[in-house]
Amino acid sequence: MQTILIILIVVMALATLFVLIKGVVGMAQGKDVTGQRSQELMRKRVLYQGVTIVLVVLLLAAFSTTS
């Protein structure tokens, strides 16, 4: 269980990083005039960060019950 949580945390952290970099690159290129794409990427990043935090809390709870 703990191994699966750790793998999921790493995957979600990498997904967050990917979306963050994609947003920064898109903003630097200046192609998104309306900002709609930037907002979409921001929502994804916040969602991924939230899921990662929930997984970390679950991992900490799992470690506290096994000790």
mmCIF file of the N, C-alpha and C atoms, coordinates in Angstrom:
data_MODEL
# 
_entry.id   MODEL 
# 
loop_
_atom_site.group_PDB 
_atom_site.id 
_atom_site.type_symbol 
_atom_site.label_atom_id 
_atom_site.label_alt_id 
_atom_site.label_comp_id 
_atom_site.label_asym_id 
_atom_site.label_entity_id 
_atom_site.label_seq_id 
_atom_site.pdbx_PDB_ins_code 
_atom_site.Cartn_x 
_atom_site.Cartn_y 
_atom_site.Cartn_z 
_atom_site.occupancy 
_atom_site.B_iso_or_equiv 
_atom_site.pdbx_formal_charge 
_atom_site.auth_seq_id 
_atom_site.auth_comp_id 
_atom_site.auth_asym_id 
_atom_site.auth_atom_id 
_atom_site.pdbx_PDB_model_num 
ATOM 1   N N  . MET A 1 1  ? 0.829  -1.195 0.000   1.00 0.00 ? 1  MET A N  1 
ATOM 2   C CA . MET A 1 1  ? 0.000  0.000  0.000   1.00 0.00 ? 1  MET A CA 1 
ATOM 3   C C  . MET A 1 1  ? 0.872  1.257  0.000   1.00 0.00 ? 1  MET A C  1 
ATOM 4   N N  . GLN A 1 2  ? 1.881  1.270  0.856   1.00 0.00 ? 2  GLN A N  1 
ATOM 5   C CA . GLN A 1 2  ? 2.733  2.448  0.945   1.00 0.00 ? 2  GLN A CA 1 
ATOM 6   C C  . GLN A 1 2  ? 3.550  2.645  -0.333  1.00 0.00 ? 2  GLN A C  1 
ATOM 7   N N  . THR A 1 3  ? 3.982  1.551  -0.927  1.00 0.00 ? 3  THR A N  1 
ATOM 8   C CA . THR A 1 3  ? 4.749  1.640  -2.167  1.00 0.00 ? 3  THR A CA 1 
ATOM 9   C C  . THR A 1 3  ? 3.892  2.228  -3.280  1.00 0.00 ? 3  THR A C  1 
ATOM 10  N N  . ILE A 1 4  ? 2.646  1.802  -3.352  1.00 0.00 ? 4  ILE A N  1 
ATOM 11  C CA . ILE A 1 4  ? 1.735  2.322  -4.373  1.00 0.00 ? 4  ILE A CA 1 
ATOM 12  C C  . ILE A 1 4  ? 1.506  3.815  -4.162  1.00 0.00 ? 4  ILE A C  1 
ATOM 13  N N  . LEU A 1 5  ? 1.329  4.222  -2.914  1.00 0.00 ? 5  LEU A N  1 
ATOM 14  C CA . LEU A 1 5  ? 1.133  5.643  -2.624  1.00 0.00 ? 5  LEU A CA 1 
ATOM 15  C C  . LEU A 1 5  ? 2.355  6.466  -3.014  1.00 0.00 ? 5  LEU A C  1 
ATOM 16  N N  . ILE A 1 6  ? 3.534  5.940  -2.732  1.00 0.00 ? 6  ILE A N  1 
ATOM 17  C CA . ILE A 1 6  ? 4.760  6.662  -3.083  1.00 0.00 ? 6  ILE A CA 1 
ATOM 18  C C  . ILE A 1 6  ? 4.872  6.808  -4.594  1.00 0.00 ? 6  ILE A C  1 
ATOM 19  N N  . ILE A 1 7  ? 4.575  5.750  -5.324  1.00 0.00 ? 7  ILE A N  1 
ATOM 20  C CA . ILE A 1 7  ? 4.619  5.811  -6.790  1.00 0.00 ? 7  ILE A CA 1 
ATOM 21  C C  . ILE A 1 7  ? 3.603  6.825  -7.310  1.00 0.00 ? 7  ILE A C  1 
ATOM 22  N N  . LEU A 1 8  ? 2.398  6.812  -6.755  1.00 0.00 ? 8  LEU A N  1 
ATOM 23  C CA . LEU A 1 8  ? 1.368  7.763  -7.182  1.00 0.00 ? 8  LEU A CA 1 
ATOM 24  C C  . LEU A 1 8  ? 1.777  9.209  -6.865  1.00 0.00 ? 8  LEU A C  1 
ATOM 25  N N  . ILE A 1 9  ? 2.410  9.409  -5.722  1.00 0.00 ? 9  ILE A N  1 
ATOM 26  C CA . ILE A 1 9  ? 2.873  10.757 -5.364  1.00 0.00 ? 9  ILE A CA 1 
ATOM 27  C C  . ILE A 1 9  ? 3.914  11.245 -6.365  1.00 0.00 ? 9  ILE A C  1 
ATOM 28  N N  . VAL A 1 10 ? 4.855  10.383 -6.719  1.00 0.00 ? 10 VAL A N  1 
ATOM 29  C CA . VAL A 1 10 ? 5.891  10.763 -7.683  1.00 0.00 ? 10 VAL A CA 1 
ATOM 30  C C  . VAL A 1 10 ? 5.270  11.068 -9.044  1.00 0.00 ? 10 VAL A C  1 
ATOM 31  N N  . VAL A 1 11 ? 4.334  10.233 -9.480  1.00 0.00 ? 11 VAL A N  1 
ATOM 32  C CA . VAL A 1 11 ? 3.678  10.446 -10.771 1.00 0.00 ? 11 VAL A CA 1 
ATOM 33  C C  . VAL A 1 11 ? 2.913  11.767 -10.770 1.00 0.00 ? 11 VAL A C  1 
ATOM 34  N N  . MET A 1 12 ? 2.169  12.035 -9.712  1.00 0.00 ? 12 MET A N  1 
ATOM 35  C CA . MET A 1 12 ? 1.390  13.270 -9.650  1.00 0.00 ? 12 MET A CA 1 
ATOM 36  C C  . MET A 1 12 ? 2.304  14.495 -9.542  1.00 0.00 ? 12 MET A C  1 
ATOM 37  N N  . ALA A 1 13 ? 3.409  14.371 -8.823  1.00 0.00 ? 13 ALA A N  1 
ATOM 38  C CA . ALA A 1 13 ? 4.356  15.485 -8.731  1.00 0.00 ? 13 ALA A CA 1 
ATOM 39  C C  . ALA A 1 13 ? 4.977  15.774 -10.097 1.00 0.00 ? 13 ALA A C  1 
ATOM 40  N N  . LEU A 1 14 ? 5.299  14.732 -10.836 1.00 0.00 ? 14 LEU A N  1 
ATOM 41  C CA . LEU A 1 14 ? 5.844  14.919 -12.182 1.00 0.00 ? 14 LEU A CA 1 
ATOM 42  C C  . LEU A 1 14 ? 4.803  15.511 -13.122 1.00 0.00 ? 14 LEU A C  1 
ATOM 43  N N  . ALA A 1 15 ? 3.547  15.096 -12.985 1.00 0.00 ? 15 ALA A N  1 
ATOM 44  C CA . ALA A 1 15 ? 2.477  15.674 -13.796 1.00 0.00 ? 15 ALA A CA 1 
ATOM 45  C C  . ALA A 1 15 ? 2.312  17.151 -13.488 1.00 0.00 ? 15 ALA A C  1 
ATOM 46  N N  . THR A 1 16 ? 2.401  17.504 -12.213 1.00 0.00 ? 16 THR A N  1 
ATOM 47  C CA . THR A 1 16 ? 2.325  18.912 -11.815 1.00 0.00 ? 16 THR A CA 1 
ATOM 48  C C  . THR A 1 16 ? 3.473  19.702 -12.421 1.00 0.00 ? 16 THR A C  1 
ATOM 49  N N  . LEU A 1 17 ? 4.665  19.155 -12.346 1.00 0.00 ? 17 LEU A N  1 
ATOM 50  C CA . LEU A 1 17 ? 5.841  19.817 -12.915 1.00 0.00 ? 17 LEU A CA 1 
ATOM 51  C C  . LEU A 1 17 ? 5.693  19.994 -14.421 1.00 0.00 ? 17 LEU A C  1 
ATOM 52  N N  . PHE A 1 18 ? 5.198  18.964 -15.105 1.00 0.00 ? 18 PHE A N  1 
ATOM 53  C CA . PHE A 1 18 ? 5.015  19.024 -16.553 1.00 0.00 ? 18 PHE A CA 1 
ATOM 54  C C  . PHE A 1 18 ? 4.047  20.142 -16.937 1.00 0.00 ? 18 PHE A C  1 
ATOM 55  N N  . VAL A 1 19 ? 2.908  20.215 -16.233 1.00 0.00 ? 19 VAL A N  1 
ATOM 56  C CA . VAL A 1 19 ? 1.912  21.242 -16.542 1.00 0.00 ? 19 VAL A CA 1 
ATOM 57  C C  . VAL A 1 19 ? 2.467  22.627 -16.222 1.00 0.00 ? 19 VAL A C  1 
ATOM 58  N N  . LEU A 1 20 ? 3.227  22.727 -15.143 1.00 0.00 ? 20 LEU A N  1 
ATOM 59  C CA . LEU A 1 20 ? 3.831  24.010 -14.783 1.00 0.00 ? 20 LEU A CA 1 
ATOM 60  C C  . LEU A 1 20 ? 4.794  24.476 -15.869 1.00 0.00 ? 20 LEU A C  1 
ATOM 61  N N  . ILE A 1 21 ? 5.660  23.596 -16.330 1.00 0.00 ? 21 ILE A N  1 
ATOM 62  C CA . ILE A 1 21 ? 6.623  23.952 -17.373 1.00 0.00 ? 21 ILE A CA 1 
ATOM 63  C C  . ILE A 1 21 ? 5.899  24.294 -18.670 1.00 0.00 ? 21 ILE A C  1 
ATOM 64  N N  . LYS A 1 22 ? 4.879  23.528 -18.991 1.00 0.00 ? 22 LYS A N  1 
ATOM 65  C CA . LYS A 1 22 ? 4.096  23.793 -20.203 1.00 0.00 ? 22 LYS A CA 1 
ATOM 66  C C  . LYS A 1 22 ? 3.455  25.179 -20.140 1.00 0.00 ? 22 LYS A C  1 
ATOM 67  N N  . GLY A 1 23 ? 2.960  25.558 -18.977 1.00 0.00 ? 23 GLY A N  1 
ATOM 68  C CA . GLY A 1 23 ? 2.359  26.872 -18.815 1.00 0.00 ? 23 GLY A CA 1 
ATOM 69  C C  . GLY A 1 23 ? 3.374  27.992 -18.912 1.00 0.00 ? 23 GLY A C  1 
ATOM 70  N N  . VAL A 1 24 ? 4.536  27.808 -18.307 1.00 0.00 ? 24 VAL A N  1 
ATOM 71  C CA . VAL A 1 24 ? 5.585  28.832 -18.358 1.00 0.00 ? 24 VAL A CA 1 
ATOM 72  C C  . VAL A 1 24 ? 6.088  29.016 -19.787 1.00 0.00 ? 24 VAL A C  1 
ATOM 73  N N  . VAL A 1 25 ? 6.294  27.908 -20.493 1.00 0.00 ? 25 VAL A N  1 
ATOM 74  C CA . VAL A 1 25 ? 6.752  27.992 -21.883 1.00 0.00 ? 25 VAL A CA 1 
ATOM 75  C C  . VAL A 1 25 ? 5.690  28.675 -22.740 1.00 0.00 ? 25 VAL A C  1 
ATOM 76  N N  . GLY A 1 26 ? 4.428  28.306 -22.537 1.00 0.00 ? 26 GLY A N  1 
ATOM 77  C CA . GLY A 1 26 ? 3.350  28.938 -23.304 1.00 0.00 ? 26 GLY A CA 1 
ATOM 78  C C  . GLY A 1 26 ? 3.251  30.429 -23.028 1.00 0.00 ? 26 GLY A C  1 
ATOM 79  N N  . MET A 1 27 ? 3.449  30.814 -21.779 1.00 0.00 ? 27 MET A N  1 
ATOM 80  C CA . MET A 1 27 ? 3.396  32.224 -21.432 1.00 0.00 ? 27 MET A CA 1 
ATOM 81  C C  . MET A 1 27 ? 4.587  32.971 -22.039 1.00 0.00 ? 27 MET A C  1 
ATOM 82  N N  . ALA A 1 28 ? 5.741  32.343 -22.064 1.00 0.00 ? 28 ALA A N  1 
ATOM 83  C CA . ALA A 1 28 ? 6.936  32.976 -22.616 1.00 0.00 ? 28 ALA A CA 1 
ATOM 84  C C  . ALA A 1 28 ? 6.815  33.173 -24.127 1.00 0.00 ? 28 ALA A C  1 
ATOM 85  N N  . GLN A 1 29 ? 6.134  32.254 -24.789 1.00 0.00 ? 29 GLN A N  1 
ATOM 86  C CA . GLN A 1 29 ? 5.951  32.376 -26.232 1.00 0.00 ? 29 GLN A CA 1 
ATOM 87  C C  . GLN A 1 29 ? 4.942  33.458 -26.583 1.00 0.00 ? 29 GLN A C  1 
ATOM 88  N N  . GLY A 1 30 ? 4.008  33.731 -25.697 1.00 0.00 ? 30 GLY A N  1 
ATOM 89  C CA . GLY A 1 30 ? 3.046  34.798 -25.911 1.00 0.00 ? 30 GLY A CA 1 
ATOM 90  C C  . GLY A 1 30 ? 1.979  34.500 -26.944 1.00 0.00 ? 30 GLY A C  1 
ATOM 91  N N  . LYS A 1 31 ? 1.736  33.223 -27.245 1.00 0.00 ? 31 LYS A N  1 
ATOM 92  C CA . LYS A 1 31 ? 0.730  32.861 -28.247 1.00 0.00 ? 31 LYS A CA 1 
ATOM 93  C C  . LYS A 1 31 ? -0.690 32.925 -27.694 1.00 0.00 ? 31 LYS A C  1 
ATOM 94  N N  . ASP A 1 32 ? -0.838 32.788 -26.401 1.00 0.00 ? 32 ASP A N  1 
ATOM 95  C CA . ASP A 1 32 ? -2.168 32.762 -25.776 1.00 0.00 ? 32 ASP A CA 1 
ATOM 96  C C  . ASP A 1 32 ? -2.584 34.194 -25.426 1.00 0.00 ? 32 ASP A C  1 
ATOM 97  N N  . VAL A 1 33 ? -3.216 34.858 -26.363 1.00 0.00 ? 33 VAL A N  1 
ATOM 98  C CA . VAL A 1 33 ? -3.570 36.270 -26.181 1.00 0.00 ? 33 VAL A CA 1 
ATOM 99  C C  . VAL A 1 33 ? -4.690 36.420 -25.158 1.00 0.00 ? 33 VAL A C  1 
ATOM 100 N N  . THR A 1 34 ? -5.681 35.535 -25.203 1.00 0.00 ? 34 THR A N  1 
ATOM 101 C CA . THR A 1 34 ? -6.834 35.660 -24.308 1.00 0.00 ? 34 THR A CA 1 
ATOM 102 C C  . THR A 1 34 ? -6.544 35.154 -22.901 1.00 0.00 ? 34 THR A C  1 
ATOM 103 N N  . GLY A 1 35 ? -5.562 34.306 -22.744 1.00 0.00 ? 35 GLY A N  1 
ATOM 104 C CA . GLY A 1 35 ? -5.238 33.751 -21.437 1.00 0.00 ? 35 GLY A CA 1 
ATOM 105 C C  . GLY A 1 35 ? -6.057 32.538 -21.084 1.00 0.00 ? 35 GLY A C  1 
ATOM 106 N N  . GLN A 1 36 ? -6.896 32.086 -22.000 1.00 0.00 ? 36 GLN A N  1 
ATOM 107 C CA . GLN A 1 36 ? -7.758 30.938 -21.730 1.00 0.00 ? 36 GLN A CA 1 
ATOM 108 C C  . GLN A 1 36 ? -6.943 29.663 -21.526 1.00 0.00 ? 36 GLN A C  1 
ATOM 109 N N  . ARG A 1 37 ? -5.942 29.457 -22.336 1.00 0.00 ? 37 ARG A N  1 
ATOM 110 C CA . ARG A 1 37 ? -5.091 28.265 -22.213 1.00 0.00 ? 37 ARG A CA 1 
ATOM 111 C C  . ARG A 1 37 ? -4.301 28.306 -20.898 1.00 0.00 ? 37 ARG A C  1 
ATOM 112 N N  . SER A 1 38 ? -3.836 29.482 -20.534 1.00 0.00 ? 38 SER A N  1 
ATOM 113 C CA . SER A 1 38 ? -3.097 29.622 -19.279 1.00 0.00 ? 38 SER A CA 1 
ATOM 114 C C  . SER A 1 38 ? -3.982 29.282 -18.089 1.00 0.00 ? 38 SER A C  1 
ATOM 115 N N  . GLN A 1 39 ? -5.229 29.719 -18.128 1.00 0.00 ? 39 GLN A N  1 
ATOM 116 C CA . GLN A 1 39 ? -6.166 29.416 -17.044 1.00 0.00 ? 39 GLN A CA 1 
ATOM 117 C C  . GLN A 1 39 ? -6.442 27.924 -16.950 1.00 0.00 ? 39 GLN A C  1 
ATOM 118 N N  . GLU A 1 40 ? -6.569 27.285 -18.109 1.00 0.00 ? 40 GLU A N  1 
ATOM 119 C CA . GLU A 1 40 ? -6.804 25.833 -18.135 1.00 0.00 ? 40 GLU A CA 1 
ATOM 120 C C  . GLU A 1 40 ? -5.619 25.087 -17.520 1.00 0.00 ? 40 GLU A C  1 
ATOM 121 N N  . LEU A 1 41 ? -4.413 25.490 -17.879 1.00 0.00 ? 41 LEU A N  1 
ATOM 122 C CA . LEU A 1 41 ? -3.225 24.852 -17.324 1.00 0.00 ? 41 LEU A CA 1 
ATOM 123 C C  . LEU A 1 41 ? -3.102 25.126 -15.832 1.00 0.00 ? 41 LEU A C  1 
ATOM 124 N N  . MET A 1 42 ? -3.481 26.324 -15.398 1.00 0.00 ? 42 MET A N  1 
ATOM 125 C CA . MET A 1 42 ? -3.433 26.662 -13.973 1.00 0.00 ? 42 MET A CA 1 
ATOM 126 C C  . MET A 1 42 ? -4.398 25.769 -13.191 1.00 0.00 ? 42 MET A C  1 
ATOM 127 N N  . ARG A 1 43 ? -5.590 25.564 -13.729 1.00 0.00 ? 43 ARG A N  1 
ATOM 128 C CA . ARG A 1 43 ? -6.567 24.699 -13.047 1.00 0.00 ? 43 ARG A CA 1 
ATOM 129 C C  . ARG A 1 43 ? -6.042 23.271 -12.936 1.00 0.00 ? 43 ARG A C  1 
ATOM 130 N N  . LYS A 1 44 ? -5.435 22.773 -14.013 1.00 0.00 ? 44 LYS A N  1 
ATOM 131 C CA . LYS A 1 44 ? -4.859 21.425 -13.978 1.00 0.00 ? 44 LYS A CA 1 
ATOM 132 C C  . LYS A 1 44 ? -3.758 21.323 -12.933 1.00 0.00 ? 44 LYS A C  1 
ATOM 133 N N  . ARG A 1 45 ? -2.903 22.349 -12.884 1.00 0.00 ? 45 ARG A N  1 
ATOM 134 C CA . ARG A 1 45 ? -1.794 22.332 -11.926 1.00 0.00 ? 45 ARG A CA 1 
ATOM 135 C C  . ARG A 1 45 ? -2.304 22.316 -10.495 1.00 0.00 ? 45 ARG A C  1 
ATOM 136 N N  . VAL A 1 46 ? -3.305 23.124 -10.215 1.00 0.00 ? 46 VAL A N  1 
ATOM 137 C CA . VAL A 1 46 ? -3.868 23.169 -8.869  1.00 0.00 ? 46 VAL A CA 1 
ATOM 138 C C  . VAL A 1 46 ? -4.537 21.837 -8.528  1.00 0.00 ? 46 VAL A C  1 
ATOM 139 N N  . LEU A 1 47 ? -5.234 21.252 -9.492  1.00 0.00 ? 47 LEU A N  1 
ATOM 140 C CA . LEU A 1 47 ? -5.866 19.948 -9.275  1.00 0.00 ? 47 LEU A CA 1 
ATOM 141 C C  . LEU A 1 47 ? -4.811 18.880 -8.969  1.00 0.00 ? 47 LEU A C  1 
ATOM 142 N N  . TYR A 1 48 ? -3.749 18.842 -9.769  1.00 0.00 ? 48 TYR A N  1 
ATOM 143 C CA . TYR A 1 48 ? -2.693 17.856 -9.559  1.00 0.00 ? 48 TYR A CA 1 
ATOM 144 C C  . TYR A 1 48 ? -2.002 18.059 -8.213  1.00 0.00 ? 48 TYR A C  1 
ATOM 145 N N  . GLN A 1 49 ? -1.788 19.307 -7.830  1.00 0.00 ? 49 GLN A N  1 
ATOM 146 C CA . GLN A 1 49 ? -1.178 19.576 -6.530  1.00 0.00 ? 49 GLN A CA 1 
ATOM 147 C C  . GLN A 1 49 ? -2.093 19.117 -5.396  1.00 0.00 ? 49 GLN A C  1 
ATOM 148 N N  . GLY A 1 50 ? -3.384 19.351 -5.553  1.00 0.00 ? 50 GLY A N  1 
ATOM 149 C CA . GLY A 1 50 ? -4.336 18.924 -4.525  1.00 0.00 ? 50 GLY A CA 1 
ATOM 150 C C  . GLY A 1 50 ? -4.354 17.416 -4.362  1.00 0.00 ? 50 GLY A C  1 
ATOM 151 N N  . VAL A 1 51 ? -4.357 16.705 -5.486  1.00 0.00 ? 51 VAL A N  1 
ATOM 152 C CA . VAL A 1 51 ? -4.342 15.240 -5.433  1.00 0.00 ? 51 VAL A CA 1 
ATOM 153 C C  . VAL A 1 51 ? -3.052 14.760 -4.785  1.00 0.00 ? 51 VAL A C  1 
ATOM 154 N N  . THR A 1 52 ? -1.933 15.404 -5.114  1.00 0.00 ? 52 THR A N  1 
ATOM 155 C CA . THR A 1 52 ? -0.653 15.020 -4.524  1.00 0.00 ? 52 THR A CA 1 
ATOM 156 C C  . THR A 1 52 ? -0.663 15.220 -3.011  1.00 0.00 ? 52 THR A C  1 
ATOM 157 N N  . ILE A 1 53 ? -1.230 16.321 -2.558  1.00 0.00 ? 53 ILE A N  1 
ATOM 158 C CA . ILE A 1 53 ? -1.298 16.581 -1.114  1.00 0.00 ? 53 ILE A CA 1 
ATOM 159 C C  . ILE A 1 53 ? -2.163 15.542 -0.421  1.00 0.00 ? 53 ILE A C  1 
ATOM 160 N N  . VAL A 1 54 ? -3.288 15.182 -1.029  1.00 0.00 ? 54 VAL A N  1 
ATOM 161 C CA . VAL A 1 54 ? -4.149 14.147 -0.446  1.00 0.00 ? 54 VAL A CA 1 
ATOM 162 C C  . VAL A 1 54 ? -3.403 12.818 -0.355  1.00 0.00 ? 54 VAL A C  1 
ATOM 163 N N  . LEU A 1 55 ? -2.650 12.480 -1.393  1.00 0.00 ? 55 LEU A N  1 
ATOM 164 C CA . LEU A 1 55 ? -1.874 11.239 -1.379  1.00 0.00 ? 55 LEU A CA 1 
ATOM 165 C C  . LEU A 1 55 ? -0.803 11.267 -0.289  1.00 0.00 ? 55 LEU A C  1 
ATOM 166 N N  . VAL A 1 56 ? -0.164 12.409 -0.099  1.00 0.00 ? 56 VAL A N  1 
ATOM 167 C CA . VAL A 1 56 ? 0.850  12.526 0.964   1.00 0.00 ? 56 VAL A CA 1 
ATOM 168 C C  . VAL A 1 56 ? 0.204  12.333 2.331   1.00 0.00 ? 56 VAL A C  1 
ATOM 169 N N  . VAL A 1 57 ? -0.978 12.918 2.527   1.00 0.00 ? 57 VAL A N  1 
ATOM 170 C CA . VAL A 1 57 ? -1.686 12.749 3.796   1.00 0.00 ? 57 VAL A CA 1 
ATOM 171 C C  . VAL A 1 57 ? -2.035 11.275 4.011   1.00 0.00 ? 57 VAL A C  1 
ATOM 172 N N  . LEU A 1 58 ? -2.500 10.613 2.960   1.00 0.00 ? 58 LEU A N  1 
ATOM 173 C CA . LEU A 1 58 ? -2.802 9.177  3.073   1.00 0.00 ? 58 LEU A CA 1 
ATOM 174 C C  . LEU A 1 58 ? -1.549 8.368  3.390   1.00 0.00 ? 58 LEU A C  1 
ATOM 175 N N  . LEU A 1 59 ? -0.430 8.735  2.775   1.00 0.00 ? 59 LEU A N  1 
ATOM 176 C CA . LEU A 1 59 ? 0.827  8.038  3.042   1.00 0.00 ? 59 LEU A CA 1 
ATOM 177 C C  . LEU A 1 59 ? 1.255  8.229  4.500   1.00 0.00 ? 59 LEU A C  1 
ATOM 178 N N  . LEU A 1 60 ? 1.149  9.449  4.982   1.00 0.00 ? 60 LEU A N  1 
ATOM 179 C CA . LEU A 1 60 ? 1.498  9.701  6.387   1.00 0.00 ? 60 LEU A CA 1 
ATOM 180 C C  . LEU A 1 60 ? 0.584  8.942  7.328   1.00 0.00 ? 60 LEU A C  1 
ATOM 181 N N  . ALA A 1 61 ? -0.690 8.857  6.990   1.00 0.00 ? 61 ALA A N  1 
ATOM 182 C CA . ALA A 1 61 ? -1.631 8.085  7.824   1.00 0.00 ? 61 ALA A CA 1 
ATOM 183 C C  . ALA A 1 61 ? -1.275 6.607  7.781   1.00 0.00 ? 61 ALA A C  1 
ATOM 184 N N  . ALA A 1 62 ? -0.882 6.111  6.613   1.00 0.00 ? 62 ALA A N  1 
ATOM 185 C CA . ALA A 1 62 ? -0.516 4.705  6.494   1.00 0.00 ? 62 ALA A CA 1 
ATOM 186 C C  . ALA A 1 62 ? 0.745  4.409  7.303   1.00 0.00 ? 62 ALA A C  1 
ATOM 187 N N  . PHE A 1 63 ? 1.718  5.312  7.289   1.00 0.00 ? 63 PHE A N  1 
ATOM 188 C CA . PHE A 1 63 ? 2.930  5.112  8.068   1.00 0.00 ? 63 PHE A CA 1 
ATOM 189 C C  . PHE A 1 63 ? 2.655  5.184  9.574   1.00 0.00 ? 63 PHE A C  1 
ATOM 190 N N  . SER A 1 64 ? 1.735  6.035  9.970   1.00 0.00 ? 64 SER A N  1 
ATOM 191 C CA . SER A 1 64 ? 1.458  6.168  11.415  1.00 0.00 ? 64 SER A CA 1 
ATOM 192 C C  . SER A 1 64 ? 0.716  4.962  11.961  1.00 0.00 ? 64 SER A C  1 
ATOM 193 N N  . THR A 1 65 ? -0.058 4.279  11.129  1.00 0.00 ? 65 THR A N  1 
ATOM 194 C CA . THR A 1 65 ? -0.784 3.100  11.608  1.00 0.00 ? 65 THR A CA 1 
ATOM 195 C C  . THR A 1 65 ? 0.107  1.869  11.659  1.00 0.00 ? 65 THR A C  1 
ATOM 196 N N  . THR A 1 66 ? 1.174  1.831  10.858  1.00 0.00 ? 66 THR A N  1 
ATOM 197 C CA . THR A 1 66 ? 2.047  0.659  10.867  1.00 0.00 ? 66 THR A CA 1 
ATOM 198 C C  . THR A 1 66 ? 3.093  0.726  11.965  1.00 0.00 ? 66 THR A C  1 
ATOM 199 N N  . SER A 1 67 ? 3.346  1.881  12.518  1.00 0.00 ? 67 SER A N  1 
ATOM 200 C CA . SER A 1 67 ? 4.395  2.016  13.543  1.00 0.00 ? 67 SER A CA 1 
ATOM 201 C C  . SER A 1 67 ? 3.932  1.525  14.888  1.00 0.00 ? 67 SER A C  1 
# 
